[in-house]
Amino acid sequence: MLKFPPALLALFAGAVLSLMIVLNSQLAAYSSPVLASWIAHGIGAAFAGFILFVCHVRSKQTRPASKPIPKWAYLGGIPGAFTVILATATVNSPLGLSGSVAFMLVGQTLFGMFSDVFGLMGSNKRKISSQDLAVVCCILSGSMLIIFTPS
């Protein structure tokens, strides 16, 4: 299996997230944010099932024995559904795609830092440094420029 640097994978995930948001917002414009979320998650589940099948057939390996998966770990689809619903509503507003993604980045960064500080959901605890605060200020400043600069 090919190995890619985590930063490259994260960058690609961000691009795919933006693509998902714009496609779902187009679907929501013709229906509703909730219906768009249902359709997106149905197609996503079918595609994930296909990928799982292909990977399982190729590897013929099972998951190595480890500690049991916490029950709350199965609930990741709930925030995903809210993400689709809320993003489709905001992209079709005056914020547009770039404003929506900018605010989403701010929310992700702040929640990520909060999770790091308190070790939420089993993540490693990490103290916020002055460099982290500087990065957040840059992200907030850039987001504000995207949102409030006239086109």
C-alpha positions as CSV (number, residue, x, y, z in Angstrom):
1,M,0.0,0.0,0.0
2,L,1.2,3.5,-0.8
3,K,2.3,5.7,2.1
4,F,1.7,9.4,1.9
5,P,2.8,12.1,4.4
6,P,0.0,13.0,6.8
7,A,0.3,16.7,5.9
8,L,-0.4,15.8,2.2
9,L,-3.3,13.6,3.2
10,A,-4.8,16.4,5.3
11,L,-4.4,18.9,2.5
12,F,-6.1,16.6,0.1
13,A,-8.9,16.0,2.7
14,G,-9.4,19.8,2.9
15,A,-9.8,20.0,-0.9
16,V,-12.2,17.1,-0.9
17,L,-14.2,18.7,2.0
18,S,-14.6,21.9,-0.1
19,L,-15.7,19.8,-3.1
20,M,-18.2,18.0,-1.0
21,I,-19.6,21.2,0.4
22,V,-20.1,22.8,-3.0
23,L,-21.7,19.7,-4.4
24,N,-24.0,19.3,-1.4
25,S,-25.0,22.9,-1.5
26,Q,-26.0,22.6,-5.1
27,L,-28.1,19.6,-4.2
28,A,-29.6,21.6,-1.3
29,A,-30.4,24.5,-3.6
30,Y,-32.7,22.2,-5.6
31,S,-34.1,20.4,-2.5
32,S,-33.3,21.2,1.1
33,P,-30.2,20.9,3.3
34,V,-31.7,17.9,5.2
35,L,-32.5,16.0,2.0
36,A,-29.1,16.9,0.6
37,S,-27.5,15.4,3.8
38,W,-29.6,12.2,3.5
39,I,-28.6,11.7,-0.1
40,A,-24.9,12.6,0.5
41,H,-24.7,10.2,3.4
42,G,-26.5,7.4,1.6
43,I,-24.2,7.7,-1.4
44,G,-21.2,8.1,1.0
45,A,-22.2,4.9,2.9
46,A,-22.5,2.9,-0.4
47,F,-19.1,4.2,-1.6
48,A,-17.5,3.5,1.8
49,G,-18.9,0.0,1.7
50,F,-17.5,-0.5,-1.8
51,I,-14.1,0.7,-0.6
52,L,-14.2,-1.5,2.5
53,F,-15.1,-4.5,0.3
54,V,-12.2,-3.8,-2.2
55,C,-9.7,-3.2,0.6
56,H,-10.8,-6.3,2.5
57,V,-10.6,-8.5,-0.6
58,R,-7.2,-7.1,-1.5
59,S,-5.7,-7.5,1.9
60,K,-7.4,-10.6,3.2
61,Q,-6.3,-9.3,6.7
62,T,-8.4,-8.8,9.7
63,R,-8.1,-6.0,12.2
64,P,-5.3,-6.8,14.7
65,A,-6.5,-7.6,18.2
66,S,-6.5,-4.5,20.4
67,K,-8.6,-2.9,23.0
68,P,-12.3,-2.8,22.3
69,I,-13.7,0.2,20.3
70,P,-15.6,2.6,22.6
71,K,-19.3,2.8,21.8
72,W,-19.2,6.6,21.3
73,A,-16.7,6.1,18.5
74,Y,-19.5,4.9,16.3
75,L,-21.3,8.3,16.5
76,G,-19.1,10.2,14.0
77,G,-21.8,10.3,11.4
78,I,-23.9,12.6,13.6
79,P,-21.5,15.5,13.4
80,G,-21.0,14.7,9.8
81,A,-24.7,15.0,9.1
82,F,-24.8,18.4,10.9
83,T,-21.7,19.5,8.9
84,V,-23.5,18.8,5.6
85,I,-26.7,20.4,6.7
86,L,-25.1,23.5,8.1
87,A,-22.6,23.9,5.3
88,T,-25.2,23.6,2.6
89,A,-27.2,26.3,4.3
90,T,-24.3,28.7,4.6
91,V,-22.8,28.2,1.1
92,N,-26.2,29.2,-0.3
93,S,-26.1,32.4,1.7
94,P,-24.1,35.6,1.2
95,L,-21.1,33.9,2.9
96,G,-20.6,31.7,-0.2
97,L,-18.2,28.8,-0.3
98,S,-15.0,30.6,0.7
99,G,-16.7,32.4,3.7
100,S,-18.3,29.1,4.8
101,V,-15.0,27.2,4.6
102,A,-13.2,30.0,6.4
103,F,-15.6,29.9,9.3
104,M,-15.5,26.1,9.3
105,L,-11.7,26.3,9.6
106,V,-11.9,28.6,12.5
107,G,-14.4,26.3,14.2
108,Q,-12.3,23.2,13.5
109,T,-9.2,24.9,14.8
110,L,-10.8,26.2,18.1
111,F,-12.5,22.8,18.7
112,G,-9.2,21.0,18.0
113,M,-7.3,23.2,20.5
114,F,-10.1,22.7,23.1
115,S,-9.9,18.9,22.5
116,D,-6.1,19.0,22.8
117,V,-6.2,20.9,26.1
118,F,-8.8,18.6,27.7
119,G,-8.0,15.3,26.0
120,L,-11.5,14.9,24.7
121,M,-12.6,11.5,23.3
122,G,-9.3,9.9,24.1
123,S,-7.1,12.3,22.3
124,N,-3.7,13.1,23.8
125,K,-3.6,16.1,26.1
126,R,-1.5,19.0,24.9
127,K,-1.0,22.5,26.3
128,I,-1.7,25.5,24.1
129,S,1.5,27.4,23.3
130,S,2.0,31.0,22.3
131,Q,2.7,29.7,18.8
132,D,-0.7,28.0,18.7
133,L,-2.3,31.3,19.7
134,A,-0.4,33.2,17.0
135,V,-1.6,30.6,14.4
136,V,-5.2,31.0,15.6
137,C,-4.9,34.8,15.2
138,C,-3.6,34.4,11.7
139,I,-6.4,32.0,10.8
140,L,-9.0,34.4,12.3
141,S,-7.4,37.4,10.5
142,G,-7.3,35.6,7.2
143,S,-10.9,34.4,7.6
144,M,-12.1,37.9,8.4
145,L,-10.3,39.2,5.2
146,I,-12.1,36.5,3.1
147,I,-15.5,37.3,4.6
148,F,-15.5,41.1,5.0
149,T,-13.3,42.2,2.0
150,P,-15.6,43.5,-0.8
151,S,-15.4,41.6,-4.0
